[in-house]
């Protein structure tokens, strides 16, 4: 049985930037799965800059946090771990950088496609390897600075294809709950409404859900690889 698709689109300067289609299909075992197709159309290929990467760390998952790994770790090891978070076509031209405890970002490898990949700290909670575009970096900066809401004007795309850990699906600033392990996923950094989309608000091993629903920092998790 196939339900009518729900399309959500955002526009920038008259061009469709992101189109998200939600199609529900009943599988042969009677379980309903969510399948998503996301199409990104670039309005221009010119001069995408890494924005506002000097933000301080936040304690919760899915924020650009300082790396706590040993300073003598080989640079190539950090680069390899950072790039493992992104699809190959993104990783090949992404900038790789890491943040120190003072919020200073050091570029380990220059890139050209507007994505920044960070190695994170595999020994900590909420500091996974990740690759984020310019809009996502602004989102992370706003979150770390506890701004009332993110100021990115277009949806951001963030990849965590090496998996992650987090503390809470509902509280952005939870630092005490037991760690939740999350498999490979990617995210759309935009305040999706669970009532409008019909999506769940707690972690699911497949399909998609809205994390931190009901807060200005709600965003869409899509499990698996794009």
GISUL-V494864 format. One record per backbone hydrogen bond with DSSP energy under -0.5 kcal/mol. CO is the residue of the C=O (numbers start at 0). NH is the residue of the N-H. Records with the same first field share a line. If there is no record, write none. Layout:
CO = NH, NH
This chain:
0 = 2, 25
4 = 6
5 = 21
7 = 19
9 = 16, 17
11 = 14
14 = 11, 16
16 = 40
17 = 9
18 = 20, 38
19 = 7
20 = 22, 36
21 = 5
22 = 24, 34
23 = 2
24 = 26, 32
26 = 29
30 = 26
32 = 24, 34
34 = 22
36 = 20
37 = 39
38 = 18, 40
39 = 41
46 = 48
48 = 50
62 = 64
69 = 72
73 = 77
74 = 78
75 = 79
76 = 80
77 = 81
78 = 82
79 = 83
81 = 84
82 = 85
84 = 160
86 = 89, 90
87 = 91
89 = 92
90 = 93
92 = 111, 112
94 = 116
95 = 107, 108
97 = 105
98 = 66
99 = 102
103 = 99
105 = 97
108 = 95
114 = 94
115 = 131
116 = 96
117 = 129
120 = 123
126 = 120
129 = 117
130 = 158
131 = 115
132 = 136
133 = 137
134 = 138
135 = 139
136 = 140
137 = 141
138 = 142
139 = 143
140 = 144
141 = 146
142 = 145
155 = 188
156 = 132
157 = 186
158 = 130
159 = 162, 184
163 = 181
165 = 179
168 = 211
169 = 171
170 = 173
179 = 165
181 = 163
183 = 223
184 = 159
185 = 221
186 = 157, 188
187 = 189, 219
188 = 155
189 = 191
191 = 193
192 = 196
193 = 197
199 = 209
206 = 222
207 = 199
208 = 210, 220
209 = 212
210 = 218
211 = 214
214 = 217
218 = 210
219 = 187
220 = 208, 222
221 = 185
